[in-house]
Amino acid sequence: MNSGTSDGELAARGSSGRVSSTSSAEKKKEKARVSRTSMILWHAHQNDAGAVRKLLEEDRDLVNARDYDSRTPLHVASLHGWIDVAKCLLEYGADVNSQDRWKNTPLADAEGAKKHNMIELLKSNGGLSYGQSGSHFEPKLVLPPLPNKCDWEVDPSELDFSSSNIIGKGSFGEILKASWRGTPVAVKRILPSLSDDRLVIQDFRHEVNLLVKLRHPNIVQFLGAVTDKKPLMLITEYLKGGDLHQYLKEKGSLTASTAVSFALDIARNVLLVNSSADHLKVGDFGLSKLIKVQNCHDVYKMTGETGSYRYMAPEVFKHRKYDKKVDVFSFAMILYEMLEGEPPFSNYEPYEAAKYVAAGHRPSFRSKSYLPELRDLTDKCWAADMNQRPSFLDILKWLEKM
């Protein structure tokens, strides 16, 4: 009986079907592997030892899974000092001396972040210290080897905004909570109306180029970006605690010890960014405006519309030349807000508050949480003469003594 189909055609079709089926199965397997890798790294970051253990019971090979920076779950746990997670990973045979893209071991990360209990645990399990991080905290920019663009360029179709919500807004864009490969992320998305603006695109690419180089516990982890399609988007880890303003709104004023801890994080963060070879600085404590400085003594004359009015230094509001001491002034206003539980001059509109400050006024101290040392530091940091303000290195030294 002739069905009209030759044996050769049937063989070809059968072969093609098997290839297609195999290819589909391989894709599903790879997708599942990527998903599990993301999950164990996420749970390690969240200090969820139980979830980490459950994943390892299902697949022991995940113990040395790596992200795009070749960082393992043990690197993540060590950087944050999550002892229970680290013990679980070591129990399942984690490579205690695994090196990431920067040649850092978990111990090097723990030492850089001053996680003393973690340091002891890793050393007792044969941990060695080598890589970019030293045996003490020393703010520095983590320089190349840089990842190739293909390592961080994200296909926008991978971003799921179906249950997203806006968590921040700025002049150039908005920040949304989204999902990427099953993991909650924060996505900074440039407004469509500005997608063709040359300066906006330049600033965006500058920010991406900076974040690709940075990895530090006080800076949100850069995960990827969309630069080949519009709208332009930048993807970072999602911090469920929200920003500082939201935290203060929910919690109220901070205790002196918590304020000092947060202030140390801010000071280290600014020092880290300021320590690059090109003297990169944070020019805005809100949605970052990154300014490249060729000389650490350079001053700028930019518009008074640069930055957030409520935290703006007088010299910026007055359209005068200024240098990196504007960050010190903003730091003082944020320190005040942390201790008082409300923004400086909260009864004024932001522009009027900046105008009032530029006229020589400063907020009144009312909180009983203000240590004399913190009040003195705040007074020094918001001095009218920018040359009288301390450097962030000096601020860091004073805070570490409190």
C-alpha positions in Angstrom: 0.0 0.0 0.0 1.4 3.4 -1.0 0.5 6.3 1.3 2.2 8.8 -1.0 5.1 9.2 1.4 8.5 7.6 0.9 10.4 5.9 3.6 13.1 8.6 3.2 10.6 11.3 3.8 9.3 9.5 6.9 12.8 9.1 8.2 13.5 12.8 7.6 10.4 13.9 9.3 11.0 11.5 12.2 14.5 12.9 12.6 13.3 16.5 12.4 10.7 15.8 15.0 13.2 14.3 17.4 15.6 17.3 16.9 12.7 19.7 17.5 11.6 17.7 20.6 15.2 17.5 21.9 15.8 21.2 21.3 12.6 22.1 23.2 13.4 19.8 26.1 16.9 21.3 26.3 15.5 24.8 26.4 13.1 23.9 29.1 15.9 22.3 31.1 18.1 25.4 30.7 15.3 27.7 31.7 14.7 25.6 34.8 18.4 25.6 35.7 18.6 29.4 35.3 15.5 29.7 37.5 16.9 27.5 40.2 20.2 29.4 40.1 18.4 32.7 40.5 16.3 31.3 43.4 19.2 30.0 45.4 21.1 33.3 45.0 18.0 35.3 45.9 17.3 33.2 49.0 21.0 33.5 50.0 20.7 37.3 49.7 17.5 37.2 51.8 19.1 35.2 54.6 16.6 32.4 54.1 18.6 29.3 55.2 15.5 27.1 55.1 14.7 27.9 51.4 18.4 27.4 50.5 18.5 24.0 52.2 15.3 22.9 50.4 16.8 23.8 47.0 20.0 22.0 47.8 18.1 18.9 48.9 16.6 18.8 45.4 19.8 19.6 43.6 23.2 19.6 45.4 24.9 21.1 42.3 23.3 24.4 43.1 25.6 24.9 46.0 28.2 26.4 43.6 25.8 28.0 41.2 27.1 31.3 39.8 25.6 34.6 38.7 26.8 36.6 35.7 29.7 38.0 37.9 30.7 34.4 38.8 29.5 35.0 42.4 28.3 31.9 44.3 25.6 31.8 47.1 28.5 31.7 49.5 29.9 35.0 48.2 26.4 36.5 48.7 26.0 35.2 52.3 29.6 36.2 53.2 29.2 39.7 52.0 26.1 40.2 54.1 27.2 38.2 57.1 24.4 35.6 56.9 25.9 32.8 59.2 23.1 30.3 59.0 23.0 30.4 55.2 26.8 30.1 55.0 26.8 27.1 57.4 24.1 25.4 55.2 26.1 26.0 52.0 29.4 24.7 53.6 27.5 21.6 54.9 26.5 20.8 51.3 30.1 21.2 50.0 30.3 24.8 48.9 33.7 25.8 47.5 35.0 28.0 50.3 37.7 29.5 48.0 35.6 30.0 44.9 36.6 33.2 43.0 34.3 35.6 41.4 34.9 37.8 38.3 37.1 40.1 40.3 39.1 37.2 41.8 37.5 37.7 45.2 36.9 34.8 47.5 34.0 34.7 50.0 36.5 35.5 52.8 37.7 38.5 50.9 34.1 39.8 50.7 33.5 39.1 54.4 36.7 41.0 55.3 35.8 43.9 53.1 32.4 44.2 54.8 33.8 43.7 58.3 31.6 40.6 59.0 33.8 39.3 61.8 31.7 36.2 62.7 31.6 35.2 59.1 35.4 35.7 58.8 35.9 33.3 61.7 33.5 30.7 60.1 35.2 30.8 56.7 38.7 30.6 58.1 37.7 27.6 60.2 36.6 25.9 57.0 39.8 26.7 55.1 38.9 30.0 53.7 41.7 32.1 52.1 41.7 35.8 51.5 42.7 37.1 48.2 41.2 39.3 45.5 40.2 43.0 45.4 39.0 43.2 49.0 41.6 43.8 51.6 41.7 42.6 55.3 40.1 45.9 56.3 37.4 48.1 54.8 38.9 50.5 52.3 36.4 52.2 50.0 37.4 51.7 46.4 35.9 51.4 43.0 36.0 47.8 41.7 37.6 48.3 38.4 37.8 46.0 35.3 37.9 43.3 34.1 34.5 44.5 33.0 31.7 42.2 31.7 31.0 42.3 28.0 27.8 44.1 27.0 26.2 40.7 26.1 26.6 39.8 29.8 24.3 42.5 31.0 22.1 43.6 28.1 18.6 42.5 28.9 15.9 41.6 26.4 12.9 43.7 27.5 10.6 40.8 26.7 12.1 39.0 29.8 10.8 41.8 32.1 7.3 41.1 33.5 5.4 44.3 34.5 2.0 42.5 34.9 1.9 43.1 38.6 4.3 46.0 38.8 3.9 49.2 40.8 5.7 52.5 40.8 8.2 52.8 43.7 9.8 56.1 42.7 9.7 59.0 40.2 12.2 61.5 38.9 12.5 64.2 36.3 13.7 61.7 33.6 11.9 58.6 34.5 10.2 56.3 37.0 11.2 53.3 39.0 9.0 50.2 39.0 8.9 46.9 40.8 8.9 44.1 38.2 9.9 40.5 37.8 12.9 39.3 35.8 13.5 35.5 35.4 11.3 34.9 38.4 13.1 37.4 40.6 11.7 40.7 42.0 13.8 43.6 40.6 13.6 47.4 40.4 13.5 48.9 36.9 14.4 52.5 36.3 12.6 53.3 33.0 13.3 56.5 31.0 10.2 58.4 30.1 9.2 57.7 26.4 9.0 61.5 25.8 12.7 61.7 26.6 13.9 58.6 24.8 15.4 60.6 22.0 16.9 63.4 24.1 20.7 63.3 23.5 21.7 64.5 27.0 19.2 62.1 28.8 20.6 59.2 26.8 24.2 60.3 27.6 23.4 60.5 31.3 21.7 57.1 31.2 24.6 55.4 29.5 27.0 57.1 31.9 25.1 55.7 34.9 25.1 52.2 33.3 28.8 52.4 32.7 29.4 53.4 36.3 27.2 50.7 37.8 28.8 48.0 35.7 32.0 48.7 37.6 30.6 48.9 41.1 29.9 46.1 43.6 29.6 47.0 47.2 27.2 46.2 50.1 26.2 49.9 50.3 25.2 50.1 46.6 22.3 48.3 45.1 23.4 45.5 42.8 23.3 46.2 39.1 21.7 43.3 37.2 21.4 44.6 33.7 20.1 47.2 31.3 18.1 47.7 28.1 20.1 50.0 25.9 19.4 48.6 22.4 15.7 49.2 22.5 13.3 51.9 23.8 12.4 52.7 26.4 15.8 52.6 28.0 15.8 50.7 31.3 18.2 49.9 34.1 17.6 46.8 36.3 18.9 46.5 39.9 18.1 44.3 42.9 14.8 45.1 44.5 15.0 46.3 48.1 11.7 45.5 49.8 12.4 48.0 52.6 11.9 50.9 50.2 13.9 54.1 50.2 14.9 56.1 53.2 12.0 58.5 52.9 9.5 55.6 52.9 11.3 54.0 55.8 11.1 57.2 57.9 7.5 57.7 56.9 6.6 54.3 58.3 9.0 54.1 61.2 9.3 57.7 62.3 12.6 59.2 63.7 15.5 56.8 64.2 17.4 56.1 67.4 20.9 57.6 67.5 22.6 54.3 67.0 20.5 53.5 63.9 21.0 57.0 62.5 24.8 56.5 62.9 24.6 53.2 61.2 22.7 54.6 58.2 25.0 57.6 58.1 28.0 55.3 57.9 26.4 53.5 55.0 25.9 56.8 53.1 29.4 58.1 53.9 31.0 54.9 52.7 28.8 54.9 49.6 29.9 58.4 48.6 33.5 57.7 49.4 33.4 54.6 47.2 32.0 56.4 44.2 34.4 59.4 44.8 37.4 57.1 44.9 37.5 56.2 41.2 40.3 57.2 38.9 38.1 59.7 37.1 36.7 61.0 40.4 33.1 60.1 39.8 30.7 61.7 42.3 27.1 61.4 43.3 25.5 64.8 42.6 22.0 64.0 43.8 20.9 61.9 46.7 17.6 61.1 44.9 17.5 59.5 41.4 21.3 59.7 40.8 22.7 62.4 38.6 26.3 61.3 38.0 28.9 63.9 37.2 32.3 63.0 35.8 35.1 65.1 37.4 38.4 65.3 35.7 40.1 67.0 38.7 39.1 66.5 42.3 39.3 70.2 42.8 37.0 71.0 39.9 34.0 73.2 40.6 30.8 73.4 38.6 28.3 76.0 37.6 25.1 74.3 36.9 21.5 75.3 37.1 19.7 75.6 40.4 17.3 73.0 39.2 19.9 70.3 39.6 19.1 67.9 42.4 16.4 67.9 45.0 15.5 71.4 46.4 14.9 70.4 50.0 18.4 69.0 50.4 20.1 71.5 48.1 23.2 73.4 49.1 22.9 77.2 49.1 25.6 77.6 46.4 23.6 75.4 44.0 20.4 77.3 44.6 22.2 80.6 44.0 23.6 79.4 40.7 27.2 79.8 42.0 30.2 77.6 41.4 30.4 74.5 43.6 32.3 71.3 44.2 31.7 68.0 45.8 31.0 69.6 49.2 27.4 70.0 48.0 27.1 66.3 48.9 28.2 67.0 52.4 25.5 69.6 52.8 22.9 67.2 51.5 24.2 64.6 53.9 23.6 66.9 56.8 20.0 67.5 55.8 19.5 63.7 55.5 21.1 63.1 58.9 18.7 65.7 60.4 15.7 64.0 58.7 16.7 60.6 60.1 16.8 61.9 63.7 13.8 64.2 63.5 11.7 61.8 61.5 10.6 64.4 59.0 12.3 66.4 56.1 14.0 69.7 56.9 11.5 72.6 56.8 8.7 70.1 56.1 6.1 73.0 56.4 7.6 74.6 53.3 7.3 73.6 49.7 10.7 72.2 48.5 11.6 75.3 46.4 10.7 77.7 49.3 12.7 75.5 51.7 15.8 75.8 49.5 15.3 79.5 49.3 15.0 79.8 53.1 18.2 77.7 53.5 20.0 79.8 51.0 19.1 82.9 53.0 21.1 81.4 55.9 18.4 79.5 57.9 18.8 76.0 59.2 16.3 73.6 60.7 15.9 73.5 64.5 17.0 70.6 66.6 14.1 69.1 68.6 14.7 65.4 68.9 16.0 64.0 72.1 17.9 61.4 70.1 20.5 63.9 69.0 23.8 63.1 70.6 26.0 66.2 71.1 28.5 64.7 68.7 25.8 64.2 66.0 24.6 67.8 66.4 28.1 69.1 66.1 28.7 67.0 63.0 25.5 68.2 61.4 26.4 71.9 62.1 29.8 71.4 60.5 28.3 69.6 57.4 25.7 72.3 56.6 28.1 75.3 57.1 27.2 78.1 54.7 30.9 78.3 53.5 31.5 75.1 51.6 35.2 75.3 52.4 34.3 74.9 56.1 32.5 71.6 55.5 34.4 68.4 56.4 35.3 65.8 53.8 33.5 62.5 53.7 36.6 60.8 54.9 36.6 62.9 58.0 32.9 62.3 58.5 33.5 58.6 58.3 36.2 58.8 60.9 34.0 60.7 63.3 31.0 58.4 62.8 33.1 55.3 63.5 34.0 56.7 66.9 30.4 57.2 67.9 
